[in-house]
Amino acid sequence: MNFIELEEGMSSYQRFHSSFRAIQGCLPLNTDVSTKAVIKPGPVLNFLVQNQKVDTRLHPYDFVHEFELFYFILGQEDS
């Protein structure tokens, strides 16, 4: 598996897979390449500050309280 560092908190993983396919009269080699871009793991607030240009000094915001409220509201919708 290949790992490529992308911009703005993203990583890319590339994987190669090959196999032989038995068909009538020949045996072709099947090769597959897949690539997936993912966000680097870590706290959401750090991602926002580093990649989305969020300045916490200009917006004194209680992110922890807002996330708790968000998940509380989601829990209420399920019932």
N, C-alpha and C positions, 0 to 999 in steps of 0.2 A: 504494500500500500504506500503510495507516495503522498507526502504532505507538502502543501504549498501555502505560504503565508500571503494573504490578500490584504488589501487596505481596509481601514475603518472597522477593525475588530472582527474580521472574517478570516476563516481558514478554508482551504480546499483540500479534499481528499480524492485521490484518483486510484482506481483499482482496475486491474486487468484480469480477464478470465478467458481461458481457451479450452476447447473440447473438440473431440472428433465426432462427427455426425454420420452414422451409417445410413446411406441411401443406396438405392439400386445401382450397382455398377461402379461406385467410387466411395471414397472415404474423405470428405472435405474437412478442413480444419475451420472451426467456428471460433472467431476471436471477438471478444466483447470488451469495451472500455467504458467505464462509468465514472462520472465526476460528480461530487456533491459539495456544495458550499454551505458551511455552517458558521454560526456565531460562536466565538470563543466562549468557553464556560467562565462564569464569574458572576458577581453581584450585578444586578440590573443598574443600580445607581452608578457604579464605576463605568459601565458600558455607556450610559447616557453622558456622563461627564467627559469621557475620552473621545467618543465618536460622534455624538450628536450636538456637540458644542453647548451643553447645558452648564451654566455657571451657577453653582449652588450659593455663591456669595451674593449674587444679584437676586436670587429667588430663595429667600429663607423659608423653605418648604419642608414640612414634616412628611417625607416620603414613606416612612415606616407606618405612620398612622393612616395614610391614604391607601397603602396596600392592604392593611388590615381591614379597612372599611370596604374596599373593593371585594375582597374574598368573603367578607360577611354578607354583602349584598348577593354575591353569587350563590352562597349557601342558602339564602332565603328563597331564591328562585326555584331551587330544586324541590322544595317541600310543597 
